[in-house]
Amino acid sequence: MKEQKAVALKYDTENPSGAPKVVAKGKGAIAEKIIEKAEEFDVPLFQNAALADSLLNLDIDEQIPPNLYKAVAEVFVWLMQSEQKAQMSGR
């Protein structure tokens, strides 16, 4: 089994001109804790190994670079669609 990897992003809606930031990242046991916390708070999980690898190279509190905007935007679109589906199903 491959080593687990996880990256948590935050987008500050009060600063829409800023890019999302890395707020947590890790491999192995740290990644498992990040995933566990996400599940505990019903945060949807998106899997993309290539994107995770790119984001793991960033520092905590670092904004994502322009070359990752499109990939991260796709994640946020997926997240919004997931939240809408959850609301419609009464979750």
C-alpha positions in Angstrom: 0.0 0.0 0.0 1.3 3.5 -0.9 2.0 6.0 1.9 -1.0 8.1 2.7 -0.7 11.8 1.8 -3.0 14.7 2.7 -3.1 18.4 2.3 -5.8 20.8 3.7 -6.5 24.0 2.0 -8.4 27.1 3.2 -9.8 29.9 1.1 -10.5 33.1 2.9 -13.8 34.4 1.6 -13.2 37.7 3.3 -10.1 38.2 1.1 -11.3 37.0 -2.3 -8.2 38.5 -4.0 -6.0 36.0 -2.2 -5.4 32.5 -3.3 -6.2 29.4 -1.1 -3.5 28.6 1.5 -2.1 25.3 2.7 -3.2 25.0 6.3 -2.1 21.4 7.0 -0.1 18.8 5.1 1.7 15.5 5.8 2.5 12.0 4.9 1.9 8.7 6.8 0.6 9.1 10.3 0.2 12.9 9.9 -1.8 12.4 6.7 -4.0 9.9 8.5 -4.7 12.5 11.3 -5.6 15.2 8.7 -8.0 12.8 7.0 -9.4 11.7 10.4 -10.1 15.3 11.4 -11.7 16.0 8.0 -14.0 13.1 8.5 -14.8 14.1 12.1 -16.0 17.5 10.9 -17.8 16.1 7.7 -15.3 17.8 5.4 -15.5 16.1 2.0 -12.3 14.5 0.8 -11.0 14.9 -2.7 -8.4 12.5 -4.0 -5.8 13.5 -6.6 -2.3 12.2 -6.0 -0.5 14.5 -8.4 -2.1 17.6 -6.9 -1.3 16.4 -3.4 2.3 15.9 -4.4 2.5 19.4 -5.7 0.8 20.9 -2.7 3.1 19.0 -0.3 6.0 21.0 -1.7 4.4 24.2 -0.3 4.9 25.6 3.2 2.1 25.9 5.8 0.3 29.3 5.3 1.7 29.6 1.8 -0.7 30.5 -0.9 -1.0 28.2 -3.9 1.0 29.3 -6.9 -0.7 30.4 -10.1 0.3 27.2 -11.9 -2.0 25.3 -9.5 -5.0 27.6 -9.7 -6.9 25.6 -12.3 -6.4 22.3 -10.4 -7.4 23.8 -7.1 -10.3 25.6 -8.6 -11.6 22.2 -9.9 -11.4 20.9 -6.3 -13.4 23.9 -5.0 -16.0 23.4 -7.7 -16.3 19.7 -6.7 -16.6 20.8 -3.0 -19.4 23.2 -3.7 -21.2 20.6 -5.8 -20.8 18.0 -3.0 -22.2 20.5 -0.4 -25.2 21.2 -2.6 -25.9 17.5 -3.0 -25.6 17.0 0.7 -28.0 19.9 1.4 -30.5 18.5 -1.1 -30.4 15.1 0.5 -31.1 16.6 3.9 -27.7 15.8 5.3 
